[in-house]
Amino acid sequence: MRQVVLDTETTGLDPKQGHRIIEIGCVEIINRKITRNHYHQYIQPDRESDEGALAVHGITSEFLADKPRFEDIADDFLTFIKGAELIIHNAPFDVGFIDSEFKLLKEKHAVDLGQTGDHATILDSLVMARQMHPGQKNNLDALCKRYDVNNDKRELHGALLDSEILADVYLAMTGGQSNLLLDAENNTADDNQEGSEATINRLDSNRAPLKIIKASEAELTEHNKVLAGMGESNLWQSK
Protein backbone atom coordinates (compact mmCIF):
# COMPACT_ATOMS: atom_id res chain seq x y z
CA MET A 1 0.00 0.00 0.00
CA ARG A 2 1.51 3.31 -1.10
CA GLN A 3 0.48 6.55 0.57
CA VAL A 4 1.83 10.05 0.04
CA VAL A 5 1.54 12.69 2.74
CA LEU A 6 1.23 16.05 0.99
CA ASP A 7 1.32 19.71 1.98
CA THR A 8 1.57 23.00 0.11
CA GLU A 9 2.47 26.58 0.90
CA THR A 10 0.72 29.34 -1.04
CA THR A 11 0.72 33.09 -1.64
CA GLY A 12 -2.66 33.43 0.08
CA LEU A 13 -5.85 31.67 1.04
CA ASP A 14 -7.95 31.58 -2.12
CA PRO A 15 -6.90 30.47 -5.63
CA LYS A 16 -10.02 32.19 -7.00
CA GLN A 17 -8.34 35.48 -6.05
CA GLY A 18 -5.29 34.56 -8.11
CA HIS A 19 -3.21 33.04 -5.34
CA ARG A 20 -0.70 30.38 -6.32
CA ILE A 21 1.30 27.48 -4.89
CA ILE A 22 4.89 28.33 -3.92
CA GLU A 23 5.98 25.05 -2.31
CA ILE A 24 4.98 21.39 -2.47
CA GLY A 25 6.25 18.76 -0.04
CA CYS A 26 5.46 15.04 -0.18
CA VAL A 27 6.53 12.13 2.03
CA GLU A 28 6.09 8.51 0.94
CA ILE A 29 4.66 5.77 3.18
CA ILE A 30 4.68 2.16 1.98
CA ASN A 31 2.96 -0.51 4.09
CA ARG A 32 2.95 1.89 7.08
CA LYS A 33 6.69 2.57 6.84
CA ILE A 34 7.98 6.06 6.09
CA THR A 35 10.53 5.67 3.31
CA ARG A 36 13.44 7.90 2.33
CA ASN A 37 11.63 8.79 -0.89
CA HIS A 38 10.11 12.26 -0.92
CA TYR A 39 9.22 15.05 -3.31
CA HIS A 40 9.99 18.70 -2.57
CA GLN A 41 9.81 21.71 -4.83
CA TYR A 42 9.72 25.51 -4.48
CA ILE A 43 7.75 27.22 -7.24
CA GLN A 44 7.86 30.71 -8.79
CA PRO A 45 4.26 32.00 -8.54
CA ASP A 46 4.69 35.20 -10.59
CA ARG A 47 3.06 37.24 -7.84
CA GLU A 48 3.69 38.45 -4.29
CA SER A 49 2.53 36.63 -1.18
CA ASP A 50 -0.02 38.30 1.06
CA GLU A 51 1.45 39.66 4.28
CA GLY A 52 -0.50 37.12 6.32
CA ALA A 53 0.74 34.21 4.22
CA LEU A 54 4.31 35.48 4.32
CA ALA A 55 4.14 35.66 8.11
CA VAL A 56 3.14 31.98 8.16
CA HIS A 57 5.69 30.48 5.75
CA GLY A 58 8.43 33.13 5.53
CA ILE A 59 9.15 32.36 1.86
CA THR A 60 10.01 35.63 0.11
CA SER A 61 9.57 36.60 -3.53
CA GLU A 62 13.34 37.15 -3.74
CA PHE A 63 13.93 33.54 -2.72
CA LEU A 64 11.43 32.27 -5.30
CA ALA A 65 12.69 34.45 -8.17
CA ASP A 66 14.86 31.74 -9.77
CA LYS A 67 12.61 28.77 -9.01
CA PRO A 68 10.74 26.83 -11.73
CA ARG A 69 7.10 27.55 -12.52
CA PHE A 70 4.35 25.00 -11.94
CA GLU A 71 4.22 23.98 -15.60
CA ASP A 72 7.90 23.03 -15.36
CA ILE A 73 7.39 20.63 -12.45
CA ALA A 74 3.87 19.31 -13.10
CA ASP A 75 4.96 16.05 -14.76
CA ASP A 76 7.44 15.14 -12.02
CA PHE A 77 4.88 15.96 -9.35
CA LEU A 78 2.21 13.81 -10.98
CA THR A 79 4.65 10.94 -11.42
CA PHE A 80 5.32 11.00 -7.67
CA ILE A 81 1.69 10.97 -6.55
CA LYS A 82 0.30 8.74 -9.32
CA GLY A 83 -1.84 5.90 -7.96
CA ALA A 84 -1.16 6.71 -4.31
CA GLU A 85 -3.52 7.58 -1.49
CA LEU A 86 -2.85 11.23 -0.64
CA ILE A 87 -3.00 12.09 3.05
CA ILE A 88 -3.65 15.82 3.44
CA HIS A 89 -4.62 17.85 6.50
CA ASN A 90 -7.57 20.00 5.39
CA ALA A 91 -7.51 18.46 1.93
CA PRO A 92 -9.95 20.88 0.22
CA PHE A 93 -7.42 23.70 0.67
CA ASP A 94 -4.40 21.97 -0.91
CA VAL A 95 -6.42 20.06 -3.53
CA GLY A 96 -8.20 23.28 -4.48
CA PHE A 97 -4.86 24.98 -5.17
CA ILE A 98 -3.46 22.00 -7.11
CA ASP A 99 -6.62 21.80 -9.23
CA SER A 100 -6.38 25.55 -9.83
CA GLU A 101 -2.81 25.12 -11.12
CA PHE A 102 -4.02 22.34 -13.44
CA LYS A 103 -6.77 24.64 -14.70
CA LEU A 104 -4.26 27.41 -15.44
CA LEU A 105 -2.12 24.93 -17.37
CA LYS A 106 -5.10 24.04 -19.51
CA GLU A 107 -6.05 27.68 -20.11
CA LYS A 108 -2.56 29.00 -20.84
CA HIS A 109 -0.80 26.02 -22.40
CA ALA A 110 -3.63 23.71 -23.56
CA VAL A 111 -2.31 20.97 -21.28
CA ASP A 112 -5.21 19.06 -19.74
CA LEU A 113 -4.12 17.20 -16.59
CA GLY A 114 -7.62 16.83 -15.19
CA GLN A 115 -7.91 17.12 -11.42
CA THR A 116 -5.98 15.74 -8.46
CA GLY A 117 -8.61 13.06 -7.89
CA ASP A 118 -7.97 11.70 -11.38
CA HIS A 119 -4.44 10.71 -10.37
CA ALA A 120 -4.76 9.64 -6.73
CA THR A 121 -7.28 9.00 -3.99
CA ILE A 122 -7.51 11.54 -1.17
CA LEU A 123 -7.78 11.07 2.59
CA ASP A 124 -8.40 14.17 4.72
CA SER A 125 -6.61 13.66 8.05
CA LEU A 126 -8.42 16.69 9.51
CA VAL A 127 -11.79 15.02 8.94
CA MET A 128 -10.39 11.85 10.51
CA ALA A 129 -9.10 13.77 13.53
CA ARG A 130 -12.44 15.54 14.05
CA GLN A 131 -14.23 12.18 14.01
CA MET A 132 -11.78 10.72 16.51
CA HIS A 133 -11.61 13.81 18.77
CA PRO A 134 -14.89 15.74 18.43
CA GLY A 135 -15.02 19.12 20.09
CA GLN A 136 -11.23 19.37 20.43
CA LYS A 137 -8.56 21.30 18.56
CA ASN A 138 -7.36 19.22 15.65
CA ASN A 139 -4.81 21.41 13.90
CA LEU A 140 -1.38 19.87 13.34
CA ASP A 141 0.20 21.45 16.43
CA ALA A 142 -2.62 20.16 18.66
CA LEU A 143 -2.33 16.67 17.20
CA CYS A 144 1.43 16.68 17.73
CA LYS A 145 0.86 17.42 21.41
CA ARG A 146 -1.91 14.81 21.68
CA TYR A 147 0.14 12.05 20.06
CA ASP A 148 3.53 13.09 21.46
CA VAL A 149 5.01 13.89 18.06
CA ASN A 150 8.04 16.20 18.19
CA ASN A 151 7.49 19.40 16.20
CA ASP A 152 10.21 21.54 17.81
CA LYS A 153 11.61 22.52 14.39
CA ARG A 154 8.28 23.96 13.26
CA GLU A 155 8.85 27.67 13.91
CA LEU A 156 7.50 28.51 10.45
CA HIS A 157 5.31 26.40 8.20
CA GLY A 158 7.13 24.52 5.46
CA ALA A 159 5.52 22.03 3.09
CA LEU A 160 8.08 19.25 3.45
CA LEU A 161 8.52 19.67 7.20
CA ASP A 162 4.75 19.72 7.75
CA SER A 163 4.40 16.60 5.59
CA GLU A 164 7.03 14.80 7.67
CA ILE A 165 5.23 15.79 10.88
CA LEU A 166 1.82 14.84 9.49
CA ALA A 167 3.18 11.43 8.45
CA ASP A 168 4.17 10.74 12.07
CA VAL A 169 0.84 12.06 13.35
CA TYR A 170 -1.18 10.00 10.87
CA LEU A 171 0.64 6.78 11.78
CA ALA A 172 0.13 7.51 15.48
CA MET A 173 -3.57 8.22 14.89
CA THR A 174 -4.04 4.96 13.02
CA GLY A 175 -2.08 2.65 15.27
CA GLY A 176 1.55 3.67 15.26
CA GLN A 177 2.89 0.32 14.05
CA SER A 178 5.26 2.00 11.60
CA ASN A 179 7.22 3.63 14.39
CA LEU A 180 7.88 0.20 15.85
CA LEU A 181 8.99 -1.10 12.48
CA LEU A 182 11.28 1.85 11.93
CA ASP A 183 12.77 1.44 15.41
CA ALA A 184 13.43 -2.22 14.73
CA GLU A 185 15.01 -1.34 11.39
CA ASN A 186 17.21 1.29 12.97
CA ASN A 187 18.24 -1.05 15.78
CA THR A 188 19.23 -3.68 13.25
CA ALA A 189 21.33 -1.16 11.38
CA ASP A 190 22.99 -0.04 14.61
CA ASP A 191 23.70 -3.61 15.65
CA ASN A 192 25.53 -4.20 12.36
CA GLN A 193 27.89 -1.31 12.97
CA GLU A 194 31.40 -2.19 14.12
CA GLY A 195 31.81 -1.88 17.87
CA SER A 196 28.08 -1.49 18.57
CA GLU A 197 26.59 -3.20 21.57
CA ALA A 198 23.05 -4.43 21.97
CA THR A 199 21.20 -3.01 24.93
CA ILE A 200 20.18 -5.69 27.43
CA ASN A 201 17.59 -4.83 30.06
CA ARG A 202 18.16 -7.10 33.05
CA LEU A 203 15.61 -7.67 35.80
CA ASP A 204 16.54 -6.75 39.34
CA SER A 205 17.64 -9.91 41.15
CA ASN A 206 16.15 -8.54 44.38
CA ARG A 207 12.70 -8.06 42.88
CA ALA A 208 9.72 -9.65 44.66
CA PRO A 209 8.72 -13.06 43.27
CA LEU A 210 5.82 -13.09 40.85
CA LYS A 211 2.53 -14.17 42.33
CA ILE A 212 1.30 -17.49 40.91
CA ILE A 213 -2.46 -17.94 40.75
CA LYS A 214 -3.44 -21.56 40.15
CA ALA A 215 -6.68 -22.66 38.53
CA SER A 216 -9.35 -24.00 40.88
CA GLU A 217 -10.68 -27.57 40.62
CA ALA A 218 -13.87 -26.27 39.02
CA GLU A 219 -11.87 -24.30 36.42
CA LEU A 220 -9.73 -27.34 35.63
CA THR A 221 -12.85 -29.44 35.17
CA GLU A 222 -14.34 -26.95 32.70
CA HIS A 223 -11.00 -26.67 30.90
CA ASN A 224 -10.78 -30.44 30.43
CA LYS A 225 -14.35 -30.54 29.12
CA VAL A 226 -13.40 -28.05 26.40
CA LEU A 227 -10.30 -30.05 25.48
CA ALA A 228 -12.26 -33.29 25.37
CA GLY A 229 -14.65 -31.74 22.89
CA MET A 230 -11.72 -30.94 20.57
CA GLY A 231 -10.89 -34.61 20.00
CA GLU A 232 -7.93 -36.78 20.93
CA SER A 233 -5.54 -35.16 18.42
CA ASN A 234 -5.47 -31.73 20.09
CA LEU A 235 -2.09 -30.65 21.44
CA TRP A 236 -3.36 -29.40 24.79
CA GLN A 237 -5.03 -32.59 25.99
CA SER A 238 -3.30 -34.06 29.06
CA LYS A 239 -1.88 -37.55 28.43
LINBELTA-V573216 format. One record per backbone hydrogen bond with DSSP energy under -0.5 kcal/mol. CO is the residue of the C=O (numbers start at 1). NH is the residue of the N-H. E is the energy in kcal/mol with one decimal. If there is no record, write none. Layout:
# LINBELTA-V573216
co={CO:CO}
nh={NH:NH}
e={E:E}
This chain:
# LINBELTA-V573216
co={1:1:2:3:4:4:5:7:9:9:11:14:14:15:20:22:23:24:25:26:27:28:29:30:33:36:37:39:41:43:50:51:52:53:54:56:58:60:61:62:64:68:69:69:70:70:73:74:75:76:77:78:81:84:84:85:86:86:87:88:88:88:88:90:90:91:92:93:94:95:96:97:98:99:100:101:102:103:104:105:105:106:110:111:115:116:116:119:121:123:123:124:125:126:127:128:129:133:139:140:141:142:143:144:145:148:151:153:158:159:160:161:162:163:164:165:166:167:168:169:170:171:172:176:176:177:178:179:180:181:182:183:184:185:186:187:188:190:193:198:199:200:204:211:212:216:217:218:219:220:221:222:223:224:225:227:228:231:234}
nh={3:31:85:29:6:87:27:25:22:23:50:17:19:18:11:43:9:41:7:39:5:35:3:33:30:38:28:26:24:45:54:55:56:57:58:157:60:64:65:65:67:44:72:73:73:74:77:78:79:80:81:82:84:86:121:4:88:123:6:90:91:125:126:93:94:95:96:97:98:99:100:101:102:103:104:105:106:107:108:109:111:110:112:113:118:119:120:83:86:88:125:128:129:130:131:132:133:136:143:144:145:146:147:149:148:150:154:155:162:163:164:165:166:167:168:169:170:171:172:173:174:176:175:179:180:181:182:183:184:185:186:187:188:189:190:191:192:193:196:200:201:202:207:213:214:220:221:222:223:224:225:226:227:228:229:230:231:234:237}
e={-0.5:-2.7:-1.6:-3.2:-0.5:-2.5:-2.3:-2.6:-3.0:-1.6:-3.2:-1.6:-1.3:-1.9:-2.3:-2.8:-2.1:-2.4:-2.1:-1.9:-3.0:-2.2:-3.4:-1.2:-2.6:-0.5:-1.6:-3.0:-2.4:-0.6:-2.7:-2.1:-1.0:-2.4:-2.3:-2.1:-0.7:-1.5:-0.8:-0.6:-1.8:-2.5:-1.4:-0.8:-1.1:-1.4:-2.5:-2.5:-2.3:-1.7:-1.8:-1.6:-2.2:-0.7:-1.7:-2.5:-0.6:-3.5:-2.2:-0.7:-0.7:-1.6:-0.6:-1.4:-1.0:-2.9:-1.7:-1.6:-2.4:-3.0:-1.7:-2.1:-2.2:-2.3:-2.2:-2.0:-1.9:-2.3:-2.9:-2.3:-1.4:-1.1:-0.7:-0.8:-1.8:-2.0:-1.4:-3.1:-3.4:-2.4:-0.8:-1.8:-2.3:-2.4:-1.8:-2.0:-2.7:-1.6:-2.3:-2.2:-1.9:-2.3:-2.6:-2.8:-0.6:-0.5:-1.8:-1.6:-3.0:-1.7:-2.3:-2.4:-2.7:-2.2:-1.6:-2.4:-3.3:-2.1:-2.0:-2.8:-1.8:-3.8:-1.0:-0.8:-1.0:-2.0:-3.0:-2.5:-2.4:-2.4:-2.8:-2.7:-2.1:-2.1:-2.5:-2.6:-1.3:-1.4:-1.9:-0.5:-0.5:-0.8:-1.8:-0.6:-0.6:-2.4:-2.3:-2.1:-2.3:-2.5:-1.6:-1.9:-2.1:-2.4:-1.6:-1.3:-1.2:-1.1:-0.8}
